[in-house]
Amino acid sequence: MRLIFVLLLLVSVHAANGQDFCKLIKKEVSENKVQTDYSSPFKFDEMPAIRVKRSISTDEDYPYDNFIMMFHVTCPLDDIYNKTADGGQDEKKEKSLTIFFDDNSKIVDDTVEISHDFTDDRTEATRYVYYSLTPESVAELSNKKVTKFVIAGQERAFPADSANAVMQYVKCLKAAK
């Protein structure tokens, strides 16, 4: 009985490690076949969240290759506003994203603009960043696991299983054509 349990455990671990993350990527091709959009799985209700996207156009007049990651966190409503002199409030203009990896290295970008929104029930605010990936950041993100990220001073730990998935999604989209 013990041998059977050990074998089942080994098979389940192997199956989990052998998961094909590329099959989970959503692919959409435009009607004229010149644009292909790829997107990793993403759930807005699971925080913190990271989504990997790539959009490739082979249009001769407007070719592009946009490879981005979206970082998304929730925060209290007041965190996205500054108080004004007349007692009102203005939405903050925020910048800054720092991505920390499992090898203690990091990517810091103080130029990336942070966008704000609200949760569906409007009880919390959201901060999100569309971070454009360079060949250097793609190389880093496809070989290292994100442990946490900071958006405008708001730090969020990132779960190890999700970090592995994100790393695999970057690898998949890196190979996309």
Secondary structure as the mmCIF struct_conf table of DSSP 4:
data_model
#
loop_
_struct_conf.conf_type_id
_struct_conf.id
_struct_conf.beg_label_comp_id
_struct_conf.beg_label_asym_id
_struct_conf.beg_label_seq_id
_struct_conf.end_label_comp_id
_struct_conf.end_label_asym_id
_struct_conf.end_label_seq_id
HELX_RH_AL_P HELX_RH_AL_P1 ARG A 2 ASN A 17
TURN_TY1_P TURN_TY1_P1 GLY A 18 GLY A 18
HELX_RH_3T_P HELX_RH_3T_P1 PHE A 21 LEU A 24
BEND BEND1 ILE A 25 ILE A 25
STRN STRN1 LYS A 26 VAL A 29
TURN_TY1_P TURN_TY1_P2 GLU A 31 ASN A 32
BEND BEND2 LYS A 33 VAL A 34
STRN STRN2 GLN A 35 SER A 39
TURN_TY1_P TURN_TY1_P3 PHE A 44 ASP A 45
BEND BEND3 GLU A 46 PRO A 48
STRN STRN3 ALA A 49 SER A 57
BEND BEND4 GLU A 60 TYR A 62
STRN STRN4 TYR A 64 CYS A 75
HELX_RH_3T_P HELX_RH_3T_P2 LEU A 77 ILE A 80
STRN STRN5 TYR A 81 LYS A 83
TURN_TY1_P TURN_TY1_P4 ALA A 85 ASP A 86
BEND BEND5 GLY A 87 GLY A 87
STRN STRN6 GLN A 89 GLU A 91
STRN STRN7 LYS A 95 PHE A 101
TURN_TY1_P TURN_TY1_P5 ASP A 102 ASP A 103
BEND BEND6 ASN A 104 ASN A 104
STRN STRN8 LYS A 106 GLU A 113
HELX_LH_PP_P HELX_LH_PP_P1 ILE A 114 ILE A 114
STRN STRN9 SER A 115 PHE A 118
TURN_TY1_P TURN_TY1_P6 ASP A 120 ASP A 121
BEND BEND7 ARG A 122 GLU A 124
STRN STRN10 ALA A 125 SER A 132
HELX_LH_PP_P HELX_LH_PP_P2 LEU A 133 THR A 134
HELX_RH_AL_P HELX_RH_AL_P2 PRO A 135 LEU A 141
TURN_TY1_P TURN_TY1_P7 SER A 142 ASN A 143
BEND BEND8 LYS A 144 LYS A 144
STRN STRN11 VAL A 146 ILE A 151
TURN_TY1_P TURN_TY1_P8 ALA A 152 GLY A 153
STRN STRN12 GLN A 154 ALA A 157
HELX_RH_AL_P HELX_RH_AL_P3 ALA A 160 ALA A 175
#
